[in-house]
C-alpha cells in the first residue's frame, strides 16, 4: 500500500516532466539545505538564483511556477528571506501585477482587430526584411509610450492568431501549393509538415524582432520601462529632459539595432531570415478574403468598437490618465460591454494567458527578496563606487548589465540609483557626474538585459506564453536569437557611455 502511494506521488510530482528533471529539482532542494549549513546564506543565495534560472530554461519541460515556487518556498522556510519582504516586493510592483491581470486580458478581446490588421500587412508586404523592420519599429515606437508587456501581449496575440489560422485550415483539409497541383496525398502531407516548420521559424524571427524592439524603444523615454520613471524621479527629470539626456546613448543604439534587424534577415544568421512559405501565404490570403466576404454588420460593428477602444487605449497610456492595469480593466469593460460579451465563462478565457505568468512573477519577486535580504549585490556596488570617477559610468553600465541579465532590471536599477543618490546627497560627487551615472544605470539595466529572459519581463512573458511552445521558442533558442542584439546593443551602449557622454 505504502509503495503504491509512493509511486502515485512520484508520478504526480511535477506531472509529466521527465524523471531526470524531477530528480534535479529534488537535488536542488536538498543541496540548498546542505549549502546553507556549510557555506552560508550568501553562497546559497547565488546558487538559488542559478537554480531558478535553470527552471526558466526548462520552461518547455515544466512551467516554471511549480519548480521555481518550490525553491522560493524553501528559501522562506530556511530564513533566507521572509514573507514580509516578498509582500513588500509584490506591493512595490503592484502596477506590473495589475498590468498583467487586466491589460493582457484586454488585448485578448481585441484579437479580432489585431488579426485583421496584421493579416493584411503580412499578405501585402512580400519582403521579409521589410516585414521584420515593421515589427521591430512597431515594438520600439509603441514601447516608447506604452508598456513593453502590453506590446508583447499584442505580438503574442498576433502570433497565436496567425498560427491558429494556418494550422486549422491546413489540418482540416489538404491544400496544395499553387505549383504542386498534381501532388499526391502523401506529398501534400509532407509539404504541410515542411511548411509548418518553416512557418514556425518565420513567426519566431518576427516575434523576436518585435520583442527586442520593445527594448530599443523602452530605454528612450521616461515611460518606456518602470525603472526609467524611478530614475527620472531621483534625478528630477521631466519627459523631454529624460529623452534629451539619454539620447547620446539611446539614439545610436536604436539605429544600430534596426541595422542589426536588417542584417540578420539578409544573412539568415542566428535563426533569422526564413521567408513566409507560399502555401502559408496562400492559406492566409484565402482566409482573409473568406472572412472579409462573410463579415456581417455585427462583425463590422465589433471591429469598429475594437478600433475605437484601441485609440482610447493608446491615448490613455500616452497621457498616463491612470495606472496601466486600470487602463486595461477599462479596455475589458468597454470591449465586453459594447460587443455583448456578458457571460462569465467567456470573460474568464481572457485571463488564462496572464494569470499563470502573474503567479510566476510573484515567485520571481521572492527570489528578488532573497537578493535583497542576503545583500547579494552589495559587494558589486561597493566595488564600482570605489573606482576612479572617470571609469565609473562604464563600470556601472557593465555591472548593471550583468546583474540585470540574471535578475530583475527594475530591482537592479532601484538598488543602484538609490546608492548613487545617497552619494550625491552626501556631496561626494558632482551633479554632472550623477547625471552620467544615472544614464549608465538606465541604459545598463535596459540594454544588456536582452541577453536572457530573466532581465526583461517582456522576454519572460513571451517565453512562458502559449505562443512559445507553438513556435518552438525555448529558453536556449531565445538566448541564441537575442545574442547578436545583445552584442550590438551592449557594445554600442558602452561605447557611447564612455566616449559620447
C-alpha positions as CSV (number, residue, x, y, z in Angstrom):
1,X,0.0,0.0,0.0
2,X,2.7,2.4,1.0
3,X,4.7,1.5,-2.1
4,X,1.7,2.2,-4.4
5,X,1.1,5.5,-2.7
6,X,4.8,6.5,-3.1
7,X,4.7,5.5,-6.8
8,X,1.5,7.6,-7.3
9,X,3.1,10.5,-5.5
10,X,6.3,10.3,-7.6
11,X,4.2,10.2,-10.8
12,X,2.1,13.2,-9.7
13,X,5.1,15.3,-8.6
14,X,5.6,17.8,-11.4
15,X,3.3,15.9,-13.6
16,X,4.6,14.7,-17.0
17,X,8.0,16.3,-16.6
18,X,10.9,13.9,-17.3
19,X,12.2,11.9,-14.3
20,X,15.7,13.5,-14.6
21,X,14.0,16.9,-14.2
22,X,12.1,15.8,-11.1
23,X,15.3,14.4,-9.6
24,X,17.2,17.6,-10.4
25,X,14.6,19.7,-8.6
26,X,14.7,17.5,-5.5
27,X,18.5,17.6,-5.7
28,X,18.3,21.4,-5.7
29,X,16.1,21.5,-2.6
30,X,18.5,19.1,-0.8
31,X,21.6,20.9,-2.0
32,X,20.3,24.3,-0.7
33,X,19.9,22.9,2.8
34,X,23.4,21.4,2.8
35,X,24.9,24.6,1.4
36,X,23.2,26.8,3.9
37,X,24.6,24.8,6.8
38,X,28.1,24.6,5.3
39,X,28.8,27.5,3.0
40,X,26.4,30.2,4.5
41,X,23.5,32.1,3.1
42,X,25.4,34.4,0.7
43,X,26.7,31.5,-1.4
44,X,23.4,29.6,-1.1
45,X,21.6,32.8,-2.4
46,X,23.7,32.9,-5.6
47,X,23.2,29.1,-6.1
48,X,19.4,29.7,-5.7
49,X,19.5,32.3,-8.4
50,X,21.2,29.8,-10.7
51,X,18.7,27.1,-9.9
52,X,15.8,29.4,-10.6
53,X,17.3,30.3,-14.0
54,X,17.5,26.6,-14.7
55,X,13.7,26.3,-14.1
56,X,13.2,29.1,-16.6
57,X,15.4,27.5,-19.1
58,X,13.4,24.3,-18.9
59,X,10.1,26.1,-19.3
60,X,9.0,23.8,-22.2
61,X,9.6,20.7,-20.0
62,X,7.6,22.1,-17.0
63,X,6.0,25.5,-16.4
64,X,8.5,27.4,-14.1
65,X,5.8,28.3,-11.5
66,X,6.0,24.9,-9.8
67,X,9.7,24.2,-9.5
68,X,10.5,27.9,-9.1
69,X,7.8,28.2,-6.5
70,X,9.3,25.2,-4.5
71,X,12.7,26.9,-4.5
72,X,11.1,30.2,-3.3
73,X,9.1,28.4,-0.5
74,X,12.3,26.6,0.6
75,X,14.2,30.0,0.7
76,X,11.5,31.4,3.0
77,X,11.4,28.3,5.2
78,X,15.2,28.4,5.5
79,X,15.1,32.0,6.6
80,X,16.9,33.4,3.5
81,X,14.0,35.9,3.1
82,X,10.7,36.5,4.8
83,X,7.0,36.6,3.7
84,X,7.0,40.3,4.7
85,X,9.8,41.0,2.2
86,X,8.1,39.1,-0.5
87,X,4.9,41.0,0.2
88,X,6.9,44.3,0.1
89,X,8.3,43.4,-3.3
90,X,4.9,42.5,-4.6
91,X,3.3,45.7,-3.3
92,X,6.2,47.7,-4.8
93,X,5.4,46.1,-8.2
94,X,1.6,46.1,-7.9
95,X,1.4,48.2,-11.2
96,X,3.1,45.4,-13.1
97,X,0.8,42.8,-11.4
98,X,-2.3,44.8,-12.3
99,X,-1.0,45.2,-15.8
100,X,-0.6,41.5,-16.3
101,X,-4.0,40.7,-14.8
102,X,-6.0,43.2,-16.8
103,X,-4.1,44.6,-19.8
104,X,-3.2,41.2,-21.2
105,X,-6.9,40.2,-20.8
106,X,-7.9,43.4,-22.5
107,X,-5.7,42.6,-25.5
108,X,-7.4,39.2,-25.7
109,X,-10.7,40.9,-26.5
110,X,-9.0,43.0,-29.2
111,X,-7.6,40.0,-31.0
112,X,-10.1,40.2,-33.9
113,X,-8.9,43.7,-34.9
114,X,-5.3,42.7,-34.4
115,X,-5.6,39.6,-36.6
116,X,-7.4,41.6,-39.3
117,X,-4.8,44.4,-39.4
118,X,-1.7,42.2,-39.2
119,X,-3.0,39.6,-41.7
120,X,-3.4,42.5,-44.2
121,X,0.1,43.6,-43.5
122,X,1.5,40.1,-43.7
123,X,-0.1,39.2,-47.0
124,X,0.6,42.6,-48.7
125,X,4.2,43.0,-47.7
126,X,6.2,40.3,-49.5
127,X,9.7,41.3,-48.4
128,X,10.7,39.5,-45.2
129,X,13.3,42.2,-44.4
130,X,10.6,45.0,-44.6
131,X,8.2,42.9,-42.5
132,X,10.8,42.4,-39.8
133,X,11.7,46.1,-39.9
134,X,8.0,46.8,-39.4
135,X,7.7,44.6,-36.4
136,X,10.9,46.0,-34.9
137,X,9.8,49.6,-35.4
138,X,6.3,48.9,-34.2
139,X,7.7,47.3,-31.0
140,X,10.0,50.3,-30.5
141,X,7.5,53.0,-31.2
142,X,4.8,51.5,-29.0
143,X,7.1,50.7,-26.1
144,X,8.4,54.3,-26.1
145,X,5.0,55.5,-25.0
146,X,3.2,52.3,-23.8
147,X,4.5,49.4,-21.8
148,X,6.7,46.6,-23.1
149,X,4.4,43.9,-21.6
150,X,1.4,45.4,-23.3
151,X,3.2,45.5,-26.7
152,X,4.4,41.9,-26.1
153,X,0.8,40.8,-25.4
154,X,-0.1,42.3,-28.8
155,X,2.7,40.4,-30.5
156,X,1.7,37.2,-28.8
157,X,-1.9,37.6,-29.7
158,X,-0.9,38.2,-33.4
159,X,1.4,35.2,-33.4
160,X,-1.2,32.9,-31.9
161,X,-3.7,34.2,-34.4
162,X,-1.6,33.6,-37.4
163,X,-0.6,30.1,-36.3
164,X,-4.2,29.1,-35.4
165,X,-5.5,30.2,-38.8
166,X,-2.9,28.2,-40.8
167,X,-3.0,25.2,-38.6
168,X,-6.8,25.0,-38.5
169,X,-7.1,25.3,-42.3
170,X,-4.2,23.1,-43.2
171,X,-5.2,20.4,-40.7
172,X,-8.9,20.5,-41.8
173,X,-8.3,19.9,-45.5
174,X,-5.4,19.2,-47.9
175,X,-4.4,22.4,-49.6
176,X,-1.7,22.0,-52.2
177,X,0.9,24.6,-53.2
178,X,-0.1,26.6,-56.3
179,X,2.9,25.0,-58.1
180,X,2.0,21.4,-56.9
181,X,-1.4,20.9,-58.5
182,X,-0.7,17.3,-59.3
183,X,0.9,16.3,-56.0
184,X,-0.4,13.1,-54.4
185,X,-1.8,12.9,-50.9
186,X,1.5,11.8,-49.3
187,X,3.3,14.6,-50.9
188,X,0.7,17.1,-49.7
189,X,1.1,15.9,-46.1
190,X,4.9,16.2,-46.3
191,X,4.6,19.7,-47.7
192,X,2.3,20.6,-44.8
193,X,4.9,19.4,-42.3
194,X,7.7,21.3,-44.1
195,X,5.6,24.4,-44.4
196,X,4.6,24.2,-40.7
197,X,8.3,24.0,-39.6
198,X,9.2,26.9,-41.9
199,X,6.2,28.9,-40.7
200,X,7.2,28.4,-37.1
201,X,10.7,29.7,-37.9
202,X,9.2,32.6,-39.7
203,X,7.0,33.6,-36.8
204,X,9.8,33.1,-34.3
205,X,12.0,35.6,-36.1
206,X,9.2,38.2,-36.4
207,X,8.2,38.0,-32.8
208,X,11.8,38.2,-31.6
209,X,12.4,41.3,-33.7
210,X,9.3,42.8,-32.2
211,X,10.2,41.9,-28.6
212,X,13.8,43.2,-29.0
213,X,12.2,46.4,-30.5
214,X,10.4,46.9,-27.2
215,X,13.8,47.2,-25.5
216,X,15.1,49.6,-28.2
217,X,12.1,51.9,-27.7
218,X,11.6,51.3,-24.0
219,X,15.0,52.7,-23.0
220,X,14.4,56.0,-24.7
221,X,11.6,57.6,-22.7
222,X,10.6,58.2,-19.2
223,X,7.6,55.9,-19.5
224,X,9.2,53.2,-21.6
225,X,10.2,51.0,-18.7
226,X,9.3,51.0,-14.9
227,X,12.8,51.7,-13.8
228,X,13.0,54.7,-16.2
229,X,10.4,56.5,-14.1
230,X,12.2,55.7,-10.9
231,X,15.5,57.0,-12.2
232,X,13.8,60.2,-13.6
233,X,12.2,60.7,-10.2
234,X,15.5,60.5,-8.3
235,X,17.2,62.8,-10.9
236,X,14.3,65.2,-11.1
237,X,14.0,64.9,-14.9
238,X,10.8,65.6,-16.9
239,X,9.7,63.7,-20.0
240,X,11.6,65.9,-22.5
241,X,14.7,66.2,-20.4
242,X,14.9,62.4,-19.9
243,X,14.8,61.9,-23.6
244,X,17.5,64.5,-24.3
245,X,19.8,63.2,-21.6
246,X,19.5,59.6,-22.8
247,X,19.7,60.5,-26.5
248,X,23.5,60.4,-26.8
249,X,23.3,56.7,-25.9
250,X,19.8,55.6,-26.9
251,X,19.6,57.0,-30.4
252,X,22.9,55.4,-31.7
253,X,21.8,52.1,-30.1
254,X,18.3,52.4,-31.7
255,X,19.8,52.9,-35.2
256,X,22.3,50.1,-34.8
257,X,19.6,47.8,-33.5
258,X,17.5,48.5,-36.6
259,X,20.5,47.8,-38.8
260,X,21.1,44.6,-36.9
261,X,17.5,43.6,-37.7
262,X,18.0,44.1,-41.4
263,X,21.5,42.3,-41.4
264,X,20.1,39.3,-39.6
265,X,17.3,38.9,-42.2
266,X,19.6,39.4,-45.1
267,X,22.2,36.9,-43.8
268,X,19.9,34.4,-42.1
269,X,22.2,34.2,-39.1
270,X,21.1,33.0,-35.6
271,X,17.8,31.5,-36.8
272,X,16.5,34.5,-38.7
273,X,15.8,35.1,-42.4
274,X,13.1,32.4,-43.0
275,X,10.5,33.7,-45.5
276,X,6.8,33.1,-45.4
277,X,6.2,29.8,-47.3
278,X,4.0,30.3,-50.5
279,X,1.5,27.7,-49.1
280,X,1.1,29.6,-45.9
281,X,0.7,32.9,-47.7
282,X,-2.0,31.3,-49.9
283,X,-3.9,30.0,-46.8
284,X,-3.7,33.3,-45.0
285,X,-4.8,35.2,-48.2
286,X,-7.7,32.8,-48.7
287,X,-8.7,33.1,-45.0
288,X,-8.6,36.9,-45.1
289,X,-10.7,37.0,-48.3
290,X,-13.2,34.5,-46.9
291,X,-13.5,36.3,-43.6
292,X,-14.0,39.7,-45.3
293,X,-16.6,38.3,-47.6
294,X,-18.8,36.9,-44.8
295,X,-18.5,39.9,-42.5
296,X,-21.9,40.8,-41.2
297,X,-22.9,44.2,-39.9
298,X,-22.4,42.8,-36.4
299,X,-18.8,41.8,-37.2
300,X,-18.1,45.2,-38.7
301,X,-19.5,46.9,-35.6
302,X,-17.3,44.7,-33.4
303,X,-14.2,45.7,-35.3
304,X,-15.3,49.4,-35.1
305,X,-15.7,49.0,-31.3
306,X,-12.2,47.4,-31.0
307,X,-10.7,50.2,-33.2
308,X,-12.2,53.0,-31.1
309,X,-11.1,51.2,-27.9
310,X,-7.6,50.8,-29.3
311,X,-7.4,54.6,-29.9
312,X,-8.7,55.2,-26.3
313,X,-6.1,52.7,-25.0
314,X,-3.2,54.4,-26.8
315,X,-4.3,57.9,-25.7
316,X,-4.8,56.8,-22.1
317,X,-1.4,55.2,-21.9
318,X,0.4,58.0,-23.7
319,X,-1.1,60.7,-21.4
320,X,-1.0,58.4,-18.3
321,X,-4.5,59.1,-17.2
322,X,-4.3,56.1,-14.8
323,X,-2.1,53.1,-13.9
324,X,-1.6,50.7,-16.9
325,X,-3.5,47.9,-15.2
326,X,-6.5,50.1,-14.5
327,X,-6.5,51.2,-18.2
328,X,-6.5,47.5,-19.1
329,X,-9.6,47.0,-16.9
330,X,-11.3,49.9,-18.7
331,X,-10.5,48.2,-22.0
332,X,-12.1,44.9,-20.8
333,X,-15.2,46.7,-19.7
334,X,-15.6,48.7,-22.9
335,X,-14.9,45.8,-25.3
336,X,-17.1,43.3,-23.4
337,X,-20.0,45.7,-22.8
338,X,-20.2,47.0,-26.4
339,X,-19.6,43.7,-28.1
340,X,-22.1,41.7,-26.0
341,X,-19.6,39.5,-24.1
342,X,-21.6,39.2,-20.9
343,X,-21.2,35.5,-19.9
344,X,-18.7,34.9,-17.1
345,X,-17.1,31.8,-18.8
346,X,-16.4,33.8,-22.0
347,X,-14.7,36.6,-19.9
348,X,-12.8,34.0,-17.9
349,X,-10.9,32.7,-21.0
350,X,-9.2,36.1,-21.4
351,X,-7.3,35.6,-18.1
352,X,-6.0,32.1,-18.9
353,X,-2.8,33.6,-20.5
354,X,-2.0,36.2,-18.0
355,X,-2.7,34.8,-14.5
356,X,-0.1,31.9,-14.6
357,X,2.6,34.4,-15.5
358,X,1.3,36.8,-12.8
359,X,1.8,34.0,-10.3
360,X,5.3,33.2,-11.7
361,X,6.2,36.9,-11.4
362,X,5.3,36.9,-7.7
363,X,7.6,33.8,-7.3
364,X,10.3,35.8,-9.1
365,X,9.8,38.6,-6.5
366,X,10.5,36.0,-3.8
367,X,13.9,35.3,-5.5
368,X,14.5,39.1,-5.7
369,X,13.7,39.2,-1.9
370,X,16.5,36.7,-1.3
371,X,18.8,39.0,-3.3
372,X,17.7,41.9,-1.1
373,X,17.8,40.2,2.3
374,X,21.2,38.5,1.6
375,X,22.7,41.7,0.1
376,X,24.0,39.7,-2.9
377,X,24.6,42.8,-5.0
378,X,26.2,44.9,-2.2
379,X,29.8,43.9,-2.9
380,X,29.5,44.7,-6.6
381,X,28.0,48.1,-5.8
382,X,30.7,48.9,-3.3
383,X,33.4,47.8,-5.7
384,X,32.2,50.0,-8.5
385,X,31.7,53.1,-6.3
386,X,35.3,52.7,-5.0
387,X,36.7,53.1,-8.6
388,X,38.0,56.2,-10.2
389,X,35.2,58.6,-11.3
390,X,36.4,58.5,-15.0
391,X,35.6,54.8,-15.4
392,X,32.6,54.6,-13.1
393,X,29.9,55.2,-15.8
394,X,31.3,52.3,-17.9
395,X,31.6,50.0,-14.9
396,X,28.1,50.9,-13.8
397,X,26.8,50.0,-17.3
398,X,28.6,46.7,-17.2
399,X,27.7,45.8,-13.6
400,X,24.1,46.7,-14.2
401,X,24.0,44.7,-17.4
402,X,25.4,41.6,-15.9
403,X,23.1,41.7,-12.8
404,X,20.1,42.6,-14.9
405,X,20.7,39.6,-17.2
406,X,20.3,37.2,-14.2
407,X,17.9,39.2,-12.1
408,X,15.1,41.8,-12.4
409,X,16.3,45.0,-14.1
410,X,13.8,47.1,-12.1
411,X,15.3,45.8,-8.9
412,X,18.9,46.3,-10.0
413,X,18.1,49.9,-11.2
414,X,16.4,50.6,-7.8
415,X,19.3,49.4,-5.8
416,X,21.9,51.3,-7.9
417,X,20.1,54.6,-8.3
418,X,19.4,54.7,-4.5
419,X,23.0,54.2,-3.7
420,X,24.2,56.8,-6.2
421,X,21.6,59.3,-5.0
422,X,22.8,58.8,-1.4
423,X,26.4,59.5,-2.5
424,X,25.3,62.6,-4.4
425,X,23.2,63.9,-1.5
426,X,26.3,63.5,0.7
427,X,28.2,65.8,-1.6
428,X,30.7,63.2,-2.7
429,X,30.0,63.6,-6.5
430,X,29.0,66.5,-8.7
431,X,25.6,66.9,-10.4
432,X,27.2,66.3,-13.8
433,X,28.8,63.0,-12.7
434,X,25.5,62.0,-11.0
435,X,23.7,62.5,-14.4
436,X,26.3,60.4,-16.2
437,X,25.8,57.6,-13.7
438,X,22.0,57.8,-13.9
439,X,22.3,57.4,-17.7
440,X,24.7,54.5,-17.3
441,X,22.3,52.8,-14.8
442,X,19.2,53.3,-17.1
443,X,20.9,52.1,-20.3
444,X,22.8,49.4,-18.4
445,X,19.7,47.8,-17.0
446,X,17.7,48.1,-20.2
447,X,20.1,47.1,-23.0
448,X,22.3,44.1,-21.9
449,X,19.3,42.6,-20.1
450,X,18.0,41.4,-23.5
451,X,20.6,38.6,-23.2
452,X,18.2,36.4,-21.2
453,X,14.5,36.2,-20.4
454,X,15.4,36.9,-16.7
455,X,16.3,40.5,-17.3
456,X,13.4,41.6,-19.5
457,X,9.9,40.9,-18.2
458,X,8.6,41.1,-21.8
459,X,11.0,38.2,-22.8
460,X,10.0,36.2,-19.8
461,X,6.3,36.7,-20.6
462,X,6.9,35.6,-24.2
463,X,8.9,32.5,-23.1
464,X,6.1,31.3,-20.7
465,X,3.2,32.2,-23.1
466,X,1.1,29.9,-25.1
467,X,2.9,31.0,-28.2
468,X,6.4,29.8,-27.2
469,X,5.8,26.0,-27.4
470,X,3.8,26.5,-30.6
471,X,6.7,28.2,-32.4
472,X,9.3,26.1,-30.6
473,X,10.8,29.0,-28.8
474,X,12.8,27.6,-25.8
475,X,15.0,29.5,-23.3
476,X,18.1,28.4,-25.2
477,X,16.8,29.3,-28.6
478,X,15.7,32.7,-27.3
479,X,19.2,33.4,-25.8
480,X,20.8,32.4,-29.2
481,X,18.4,34.6,-31.2
482,X,19.0,37.5,-28.8
483,X,22.7,37.1,-28.9
484,X,23.5,39.4,-31.9
485,X,21.2,42.1,-30.5
486,X,22.9,41.7,-27.1
487,X,26.4,42.1,-28.6
488,X,25.4,45.2,-30.7
489,X,23.2,46.9,-28.1
490,X,25.7,46.3,-25.3
491,X,28.7,47.3,-27.4
492,X,27.3,50.4,-28.9
493,X,25.8,51.4,-25.5
494,X,29.1,51.1,-23.6
495,X,30.9,52.9,-26.4
496,X,28.5,55.8,-26.2
497,X,28.6,55.9,-22.3
498,X,32.5,56.1,-22.4
499,X,33.1,58.4,-25.4
500,X,29.9,60.4,-26.0
501,X,28.5,61.2,-22.6
